[in-house]
Amino acid sequence: MRGEYETPGAAGTGTTEDPQIQIEQLKEENRRLRKQIRQLKAAAAAKKKVEFSKLVFLGVSIVTIAITVFSCRMIWLTMDTSALAYLIPAVFAEMASATGFYYTKAKAENKIKLMALSGVQPEAHNFDT
């Protein structure tokens, strides 16, 4: 048990140079690992850029909700539902279009990722359906 951490060449030689060199090597490796950990934490903390399609989808969703709430409020105050005949279908048609385009784009991106994982080269005819 006593000599299990000693190197075979240093046992019984009486020199302190080998353990000192090992300590310096371990200190240097510790510095290198700490630097690597700091770099990894900084990379993880870096803010990722939000995709434009997500911003468009989020904007259309917010506008749809805002117009719906505003319409309900105005109907409550004025007791007139004539605005709903034009306003609500227009807003929800825009929402349906944005949702459809966003999910079609996401579907294509996922297909490309899956093809890359399986080693298949993405080609134009794969996206016709």
TIVO-2410 file (N, C-alpha, C; in nm, 3 decimals):
# residues 129
REC num residu      c1      c2      c3 atome chaine
REC   1      M   0.081  -0.120   0.000     N      A
REC   1      M   0.000   0.000   0.000    CA      A
REC   1      M   0.085   0.125   0.000     C      A
REC   2      R   0.200   0.117   0.064     N      A
REC   2      R   0.276   0.237   0.086    CA      A
REC   2      R   0.332   0.298  -0.043     C      A
REC   3      G   0.377   0.221  -0.135     N      A
REC   3      G   0.442   0.275  -0.254    CA      A
REC   3      G   0.356   0.273  -0.378     C      A
REC   4      E   0.227   0.265  -0.365     N      A
REC   4      E   0.142   0.251  -0.483    CA      A
REC   4      E   0.136   0.377  -0.569     C      A
REC   5      Y   0.165   0.495  -0.514     N      A
REC   5      Y   0.161   0.618  -0.591    CA      A
REC   5      Y   0.298   0.660  -0.641     C      A
REC   6      E   0.398   0.588  -0.607     N      A
REC   6      E   0.533   0.620  -0.652    CA      A
REC   6      E   0.558   0.555  -0.787     C      A
REC   7      T   0.640   0.621  -0.866     N      A
REC   7      T   0.676   0.563  -0.994    CA      A
REC   7      T   0.784   0.458  -0.971     C      A
REC   8      P   0.791   0.355  -1.054     N      A
REC   8      P   0.887   0.248  -1.032    CA      A
REC   8      P   1.031   0.297  -1.032     C      A
REC   9      G   1.066   0.396  -1.112     N      A
REC   9      G   1.205   0.442  -1.118    CA      A
REC   9      G   1.242   0.528  -0.999     C      A
REC  10      A   1.146   0.591  -0.935     N      A
REC  10      A   1.175   0.683  -0.825    CA      A
REC  10      A   1.178   0.612  -0.691     C      A
REC  11      A   1.131   0.491  -0.683     N      A
REC  11      A   1.126   0.420  -0.555    CA      A
REC  11      A   1.266   0.384  -0.510     C      A
REC  12      G   1.303   0.432  -0.394     N      A
REC  12      G   1.431   0.396  -0.335    CA      A
REC  12      G   1.549   0.473  -0.389     C      A
REC  13      T   1.531   0.566  -0.482     N      A
REC  13      T   1.644   0.642  -0.537    CA      A
REC  13      T   1.678   0.760  -0.450     C      A
REC  14      G   1.578   0.810  -0.376     N      A
REC  14      G   1.604   0.921  -0.286    CA      A
REC  14      G   1.607   1.056  -0.354     C      A
REC  15      T   1.577   1.065  -0.484     N      A
REC  15      T   1.576   1.195  -0.551    CA      A
REC  15      T   1.436   1.254  -0.545     C      A
REC  16      T   1.430   1.385  -0.530     N      A
REC  16      T   1.301   1.455  -0.525    CA      A
REC  16      T   1.271   1.520  -0.659     C      A
REC  17      E   1.356   1.497  -0.757     N      A
REC  17      E   1.337   1.561  -0.886    CA      A
REC  17      E   1.220   1.501  -0.962     C      A
REC  18      D   1.206   1.371  -0.964     N      A
REC  18      D   1.098   1.305  -1.037    CA      A
REC  18      D   0.960   1.344  -0.983     C      A
REC  19      P   0.935   1.341  -0.854     N      A
REC  19      P   0.803   1.385  -0.806    CA      A
REC  19      P   0.778   1.533  -0.833     C      A
REC  20      Q   0.880   1.612  -0.827     N      A
REC  20      Q   0.864   1.755  -0.853    CA      A
REC  20      Q   0.827   1.778  -1.000     C      A
REC  21      I   0.888   1.703  -1.089     N      A
REC  21      I   0.855   1.715  -1.231    CA      A
REC  21      I   0.711   1.671  -1.254     C      A
REC  22      Q   0.672   1.564  -1.188     N      A
REC  22      Q   0.534   1.517  -1.200    CA      A
REC  22      Q   0.435   1.620  -1.148     C      A
REC  23      I   0.469   1.683  -1.038     N      A
REC  23      I   0.381   1.786  -0.982    CA      A
REC  23      I   0.368   1.902  -1.080     C      A
REC  24      E   0.478   1.943  -1.141     N      A
REC  24      E   0.473   2.053  -1.238    CA      A
REC  24      E   0.390   2.014  -1.361     C      A
REC  25      Q   0.405   1.888  -1.405     N      A
REC  25      Q   0.326   1.841  -1.518    CA      A
REC  25      Q   0.177   1.840  -1.484     C      A
REC  26      L   0.145   1.795  -1.364     N      A
REC  26      L   0.005   1.794  -1.321    CA      A
REC  26      L  -0.050   1.935  -1.307     C      A
REC  27      K   0.032   2.028  -1.258     N      A
REC  27      K  -0.013   2.167  -1.249    CA      A
REC  27      K  -0.040   2.225  -1.387     C      A
REC  28      E   0.049   2.195  -1.482     N      A
REC  28      E   0.030   2.244  -1.618    CA      A
REC  28      E  -0.095   2.184  -1.681     C      A
REC  29      E  -0.117   2.055  -1.659     N      A
REC  29      E  -0.238   1.991  -1.712    CA      A
REC  29      E  -0.363   2.048  -1.648     C      A
REC  30      N  -0.355   2.078  -1.517     N      A
REC  30      N  -0.467   2.140  -1.446    CA      A
REC  30      N  -0.498   2.277  -1.505     C      A
REC  31      R  -0.396   2.356  -1.535     N      A
REC  31      R  -0.416   2.488  -1.596    CA      A
REC  31      R  -0.483   2.475  -1.733     C      A
REC  32      R  -0.434   2.379  -1.810     N      A
REC  32      R  -0.488   2.358  -1.943    CA      A
REC  32      R  -0.635   2.316  -1.936     C      A
REC  33      L  -0.667   2.227  -1.843     N      A
REC  33      L  -0.806   2.181  -1.830    CA      A
REC  33      L  -0.897   2.293  -1.780     C      A
REC  34      R  -0.848   2.376  -1.690     N      A
REC  34      R  -0.928   2.489  -1.642    CA      A
REC  34      R  -0.955   2.589  -1.755     C      A
REC  35      K  -0.852   2.611  -1.839     N      A
REC  35      K  -0.870   2.700  -1.953    CA      A
REC  35      K  -0.973   2.642  -2.050     C      A
REC  36      Q  -0.967   2.511  -2.073     N      A
REC  36      Q  -1.062   2.446  -2.162    CA      A
REC  36      Q  -1.204   2.455  -2.106     C      A
REC  37      I  -1.220   2.439  -1.975     N      A
REC  37      I  -1.352   2.449  -1.912    CA      A
REC  37      I  -1.406   2.591  -1.927     C      A
REC  38      R  -1.321   2.691  -1.908     N      A
REC  38      R  -1.365   2.831  -1.926    CA      A
REC  38      R  -1.411   2.856  -2.069     C      A
REC  39      Q  -1.336   2.801  -2.166     N      A
REC  39      Q  -1.374   2.819  -2.306    CA      A
REC  39      Q  -1.507   2.752  -2.337     C      A
REC  40      L  -1.529   2.632  -2.282     N      A
REC  40      L  -1.655   2.562  -2.305    CA      A
REC  40      L  -1.772   2.636  -2.241     C      A
REC  41      K  -1.752   2.688  -2.122     N      A
REC  41      K  -1.858   2.766  -2.057    CA      A
REC  41      K  -1.890   2.892  -2.135     C      A
REC  42      A  -1.787   2.958  -2.187     N      A
REC  42      A  -1.808   3.079  -2.266    CA      A
REC  42      A  -1.883   3.047  -2.395     C      A
REC  43      A  -1.850   2.935  -2.457     N      A
REC  43      A  -1.918   2.896  -2.580    CA      A
REC  43      A  -2.064   2.862  -2.553     C      A
REC  44      A  -2.090   2.798  -2.440     N      A
REC  44      A  -2.228   2.763  -2.405    CA      A
REC  44      A  -2.308   2.887  -2.370     C      A
REC  45      A  -2.244   2.985  -2.313     N      A
REC  45      A  -2.314   3.107  -2.272    CA      A
REC  45      A  -2.336   3.203  -2.389     C      A
REC  46      A  -2.264   3.182  -2.498     N      A
REC  46      A  -2.280   3.270  -2.613    CA      A
REC  46      A  -2.423   3.260  -2.665     C      A
REC  47      K  -2.480   3.376  -2.691     N      A
REC  47      K  -2.619   3.380  -2.735    CA      A
REC  47      K  -2.629   3.334  -2.880     C      A
REC  48      K  -2.717   3.239  -2.903     N      A
REC  48      K  -2.736   3.189  -3.039    CA      A
REC  48      K  -2.832   3.280  -3.114     C      A
REC  49      K  -2.808   3.294  -3.243     N      A
REC  49      K  -2.891   3.379  -3.326    CA      A
REC  49      K  -3.023   3.309  -3.353     C      A
REC  50      V  -3.134   3.382  -3.337     N      A
REC  50      V  -3.267   3.329  -3.360    CA      A
REC  50      V  -3.295   3.332  -3.511     C      A
REC  51      E  -3.351   3.224  -3.563     N      A
REC  51      E  -3.380   3.216  -3.705    CA      A
REC  51      E  -3.488   3.317  -3.744     C      A
REC  52      F  -3.477   3.370  -3.866     N      A
REC  52      F  -3.572   3.469  -3.914    CA      A
REC  52      F  -3.713   3.412  -3.924     C      A
REC  53      S  -3.724   3.285  -3.965     N      A
REC  53      S  -3.857   3.225  -3.979    CA      A
REC  53      S  -3.928   3.216  -3.844     C      A
REC  54      K  -3.851   3.192  -3.738     N      A
REC  54      K  -3.911   3.188  -3.604    CA      A
REC  54      K  -3.959   3.327  -3.563     C      A
REC  55      L  -3.882   3.428  -3.599     N      A
REC  55      L  -3.922   3.565  -3.566    CA      A
REC  55      L  -4.050   3.603  -3.640     C      A
REC  56      V  -4.059   3.563  -3.768     N      A
REC  56      V  -4.181   3.593  -3.845    CA      A
REC  56      V  -4.300   3.521  -3.784     C      A
REC  57      F  -4.283   3.395  -3.752     N      A
REC  57      F  -4.392   3.317  -3.693    CA      A
REC  57      F  -4.435   3.376  -3.559     C      A
REC  58      L  -4.339   3.415  -3.477     N      A
REC  58      L  -4.370   3.475  -3.348    CA      A
REC  58      L  -4.442   3.609  -3.366     C      A
REC  59      G  -4.397   3.690  -3.460     N      A
REC  59      G  -4.461   3.819  -3.486    CA      A
REC  59      G  -4.605   3.803  -3.533     C      A
REC  60      V  -4.627   3.710  -3.625     N      A
REC  60      V  -4.763   3.687  -3.675    CA      A
REC  60      V  -4.852   3.634  -3.563     C      A
REC  61      S  -4.798   3.548  -3.478     N      A
REC  61      S  -4.877   3.495  -3.366    CA      A
REC  61      S  -4.917   3.605  -3.270     C      A
REC  62      I  -4.825   3.693  -3.239     N      A
REC  62      I  -4.853   3.804  -3.147    CA      A
REC  62      I  -4.958   3.898  -3.206     C      A
REC  63      V  -4.943   3.930  -3.335     N      A
REC  63      V  -5.041   4.018  -3.400    CA      A
REC  63      V  -5.178   3.954  -3.401     C      A
REC  64      T  -5.185   3.825  -3.430     N      A
REC  64      T  -5.314   3.755  -3.432    CA      A
REC  64      T  -5.381   3.759  -3.296     C      A
REC  65      I  -5.305   3.730  -3.193     N      A
REC  65      I  -5.362   3.733  -3.057    CA      A
REC  65      I  -5.406   3.874  -3.020     C      A
REC  66      A  -5.322   3.973  -3.054     N      A
REC  66      A  -5.356   4.112  -3.021    CA      A
REC  66      A  -5.484   4.157  -3.092     C      A
REC  67      I  -5.497   4.125  -3.220     N      A
REC  67      I  -5.616   4.166  -3.294    CA      A
REC  67      I  -5.740   4.094  -3.243     C      A
REC  68      T  -5.725   3.967  -3.207     N      A
REC  68      T  -5.840   3.893  -3.153    CA      A
REC  68      T  -5.886   3.952  -3.021     C      A
REC  69      V  -5.792   3.983  -2.933     N      A
REC  69      V  -5.827   4.043  -2.803    CA      A
REC  69      V  -5.889   4.181  -2.824     C      A
REC  70      F  -5.828   4.260  -2.912     N      A
REC  70      F  -5.882   4.393  -2.940    CA      A
REC  70      F  -6.024   4.384  -2.998     C      A
REC  71      S  -6.045   4.289  -3.089     N      A
REC  71      S  -6.179   4.273  -3.148    CA      A
REC  71      S  -6.281   4.234  -3.043     C      A
REC  72      C  -6.244   4.142  -2.956     N      A
REC  72      C  -6.337   4.100  -2.850    CA      A
REC  72      C  -6.369   4.218  -2.758     C      A
REC  73      R  -6.270   4.297  -2.727     N      A
REC  73      R  -6.291   4.414  -2.640    CA      A
REC  73      R  -6.384   4.516  -2.707     C      A
REC  74      M  -6.359   4.542  -2.835     N      A
REC  74      M  -6.442   4.640  -2.905    CA      A
REC  74      M  -6.585   4.589  -2.925     C      A
REC  75      I  -6.600   4.462  -2.949     N      A
REC  75      I  -6.735   4.404  -2.960    CA      A
REC  75      I  -6.808   4.418  -2.828     C      A
REC  76      W  -6.738   4.396  -2.719     N      A
REC  76      W  -6.799   4.408  -2.586    CA      A
REC  76      W  -6.843   4.553  -2.561     C      A
REC  77      L  -6.760   4.648  -2.602     N      A
REC  77      L  -6.792   4.789  -2.577    CA      A
REC  77      L  -6.899   4.842  -2.672     C      A
REC  78      T  -6.892   4.806  -2.800     N      A
REC  78      T  -6.983   4.865  -2.899    CA      A
REC  78      T  -7.105   4.779  -2.929     C      A
REC  79      M  -7.102   4.655  -2.889     N      A
REC  79      M  -7.210   4.559  -2.917    CA      A
REC  79      M  -7.236   4.546  -3.067     C      A
REC  80      D  -7.130   4.557  -3.147     N      A
REC  80      D  -7.139   4.548  -3.292    CA      A
REC  80      D  -7.041   4.441  -3.340     C      A
REC  81      T  -7.092   4.339  -3.409     N      A
REC  81      T  -7.007   4.229  -3.455    CA      A
REC  81      T  -6.978   4.236  -3.605     C      A
REC  82      S  -7.011   4.344  -3.670     N      A
REC  82      S  -6.991   4.352  -3.815    CA      A
REC  82      S  -6.843   4.348  -3.854     C      A
REC  83      A  -6.753   4.395  -3.769     N      A
REC  83      A  -6.610   4.394  -3.800    CA      A
REC  83      A  -6.554   4.252  -3.807     C      A
REC  84      L  -6.617   4.161  -3.736     N      A
REC  84      L  -6.566   4.023  -3.735    CA      A
REC  84      L  -6.575   3.957  -3.872     C      A
REC  85      A  -6.665   3.996  -3.954     N      A
REC  85      A  -6.682   3.934  -4.085    CA      A
REC  85      A  -6.559   3.950  -4.174     C      A
REC  86      Y  -6.480   4.055  -4.153     N      A
REC  86      Y  -6.364   4.080  -4.238    CA      A
REC  86      Y  -6.233   4.069  -4.161     C      A
REC  87      L  -6.232   4.117  -4.040     N      A
REC  87      L  -6.109   4.126  -3.963    CA      A
REC  87      L  -6.056   3.990  -3.920     C      A
REC  88      I  -6.139   3.913  -3.857     N      A
REC  88      I  -6.094   3.785  -3.802    CA      A
REC  88      I  -6.051   3.687  -3.912     C      A
REC  89      P  -6.128   3.669  -4.021     N      A
REC  89      P  -6.079   3.576  -4.125    CA      A
REC  89      P  -5.945   3.621  -4.187     C      A
REC  90      A  -5.926   3.750  -4.204     N      A
REC  90      A  -5.801   3.799  -4.262    CA      A
REC  90      A  -5.683   3.769  -4.171     C      A
REC  91      V  -5.700   3.792  -4.042     N      A
REC  91      V  -5.591   3.769  -3.946    CA      A
REC  91      V  -5.559   3.620  -3.936     C      A
REC  92      F  -5.661   3.538  -3.927     N      A
REC  92      F  -5.635   3.395  -3.912    CA      A
REC  92      F  -5.588   3.331  -4.042     C      A
REC  93      A  -5.621   3.389  -4.157     N      A
REC  93      A  -5.564   3.341  -4.283    CA      A
REC  93      A  -5.413   3.367  -4.287     C      A
REC  94      E  -5.375   3.485  -4.240     N      A
REC  94      E  -5.231   3.516  -4.230    CA      A
REC  94      E  -5.161   3.422  -4.134     C      A
REC  95      M  -5.225   3.393  -4.024     N      A
REC  95      M  -5.168   3.300  -3.925    CA      A
REC  95      M  -5.154   3.160  -3.984     C      A
REC  96      A  -5.254   3.116  -4.058     N      A
REC  96      A  -5.248   2.983  -4.120    CA      A
REC  96      A  -5.136   2.977  -4.224     C      A
REC  97      S  -5.118   3.082  -4.301     N      A
REC  97      S  -5.011   3.086  -4.401    CA      A
REC  97      S  -4.874   3.081  -4.334     C      A
REC  98      A  -4.856   3.162  -4.231     N      A
REC  98      A  -4.727   3.164  -4.161    CA      A
REC  98      A  -4.698   3.029  -4.097     C      A
REC  99      T  -4.799   2.968  -4.037     N      A
REC  99      T  -4.781   2.836  -3.975    CA      A
REC  99      T  -4.745   2.732  -4.079     C      A
REC 100      G  -4.815   2.733  -4.191     N      A
REC 100      G  -4.788   2.637  -4.297    CA      A
REC 100      G  -4.647   2.649  -4.352     C      A
REC 101      F  -4.604   2.772  -4.381     N      A
REC 101      F  -4.469   2.792  -4.434    CA      A
REC 101      F  -4.363   2.755  -4.331     C      A
REC 102      Y  -4.385   2.789  -4.205     N      A
REC 102      Y  -4.287   2.758  -4.101    CA      A
REC 102      Y  -4.270   2.607  -4.087     C      A
REC 103      Y  -4.381   2.533  -4.082     N      A
REC 103      Y  -4.371   2.388  -4.065    CA      A
REC 103      Y  -4.317   2.320  -4.190     C      A
REC 104      T  -4.344   2.373  -4.308     N      A
REC 104      T  -4.286   2.317  -4.429    CA      A
REC 104      T  -4.135   2.336  -4.431     C      A
REC 105      K  -4.090   2.453  -4.388     N      A
REC 105      K  -3.946   2.480  -4.379    CA      A
REC 105      K  -3.881   2.388  -4.276     C      A
REC 106      A  -3.943   2.372  -4.161     N      A
REC 106      A  -3.887   2.285  -4.057    CA      A
REC 106      A  -3.882   2.140  -4.105     C      A
REC 107      K  -3.983   2.099  -4.179     N      A
REC 107      K  -3.986   1.962  -4.233    CA      A
REC 107      K  -3.868   1.940  -4.327     C      A
REC 108      A  -3.842   2.036  -4.415     N      A
REC 108      A  -3.731   2.024  -4.509    CA      A
REC 108      A  -3.596   2.022  -4.436     C      A
REC 109      E  -3.582   2.106  -4.333     N      A
REC 109      E  -3.457   2.108  -4.256    CA      A
REC 109      E  -3.435   1.975  -4.184     C      A
REC 110      N  -3.540   1.922  -4.126     N      A
REC 110      N  -3.528   1.793  -4.057    CA      A
REC 110      N  -3.495   1.681  -4.153     C      A
REC 111      K  -3.551   1.687  -4.273     N      A
REC 111      K  -3.523   1.585  -4.373    CA      A
REC 111      K  -3.375   1.590  -4.413     C      A
REC 112      I  -3.322   1.711  -4.429     N      A
REC 112      I  -3.180   1.727  -4.463    CA      A
REC 112      I  -3.093   1.670  -4.351     C      A
REC 113      K  -3.127   1.700  -4.226     N      A
REC 113      K  -3.049   1.649  -4.112    CA      A
REC 113      K  -3.050   1.497  -4.107     C      A
REC 114      L  -3.167   1.438  -4.128     N      A
REC 114      L  -3.177   1.291  -4.124    CA      A
REC 114      L  -3.102   1.228  -4.240     C      A
REC 115      M  -3.107   1.291  -4.357     N      A
REC 115      M  -3.033   1.239  -4.471    CA      A
REC 115      M  -2.883   1.247  -4.446     C      A
REC 116      A  -2.837   1.353  -4.383     N      A
REC 116      A  -2.695   1.367  -4.353    CA      A
REC 116      A  -2.650   1.263  -4.250     C      A
REC 117      L  -2.736   1.233  -4.152     N      A
REC 117      L  -2.702   1.131  -4.053    CA      A
REC 117      L  -2.691   0.992  -4.114     C      A
REC 118      S  -2.774   0.965  -4.214     N      A
REC 118      S  -2.772   0.833  -4.275    CA      A
REC 118      S  -2.675   0.826  -4.393     C      A
REC 119      G  -2.608   0.935  -4.424     N      A
REC 119      G  -2.507   0.935  -4.528    CA      A
REC 119      G  -2.561   0.951  -4.669     C      A
REC 120      V  -2.684   0.996  -4.682     N      A
REC 120      V  -2.745   1.017  -4.814    CA      A
REC 120      V  -2.726   1.163  -4.852     C      A
REC 121      Q  -2.687   1.185  -4.977     N      A
REC 121      Q  -2.669   1.322  -5.026    CA      A
REC 121      Q  -2.804   1.383  -5.060     C      A
REC 122      P  -2.843   1.498  -4.999     N      A
REC 122      P  -2.971   1.560  -5.031    CA      A
REC 122      P  -2.974   1.607  -5.176     C      A
REC 123      E  -3.082   1.575  -5.246     N      A
REC 123      E  -3.099   1.616  -5.385    CA      A
REC 123      E  -3.236   1.681  -5.400     C      A
REC 124      A  -3.254   1.756  -5.507     N      A
REC 124      A  -3.377   1.833  -5.527    CA      A
REC 124      A  -3.500   1.743  -5.538     C      A
REC 125      H  -3.487   1.627  -5.602     N      A
REC 125      H  -3.605   1.541  -5.621    CA      A
REC 125      H  -3.652   1.479  -5.490     C      A
REC 126      N  -3.573   1.483  -5.385     N      A
REC 126      N  -3.614   1.431  -5.254    CA      A
REC 126      N  -3.715   1.521  -5.184     C      A
REC 127      F  -3.728   1.645  -5.231     N      A
REC 127      F  -3.813   1.743  -5.165    CA      A
REC 127      F  -3.934   1.781  -5.247     C      A
REC 128      D  -3.965   1.703  -5.349     N      A
REC 128      D  -4.080   1.732  -5.435    CA      A
REC 128      D  -4.212   1.701  -5.370     C      A
REC 129      T  -4.216   1.605  -5.280     N      A
REC 129      T  -4.343   1.564  -5.219    CA      A
REC 129      T  -4.386   1.658  -5.112     C      A
***
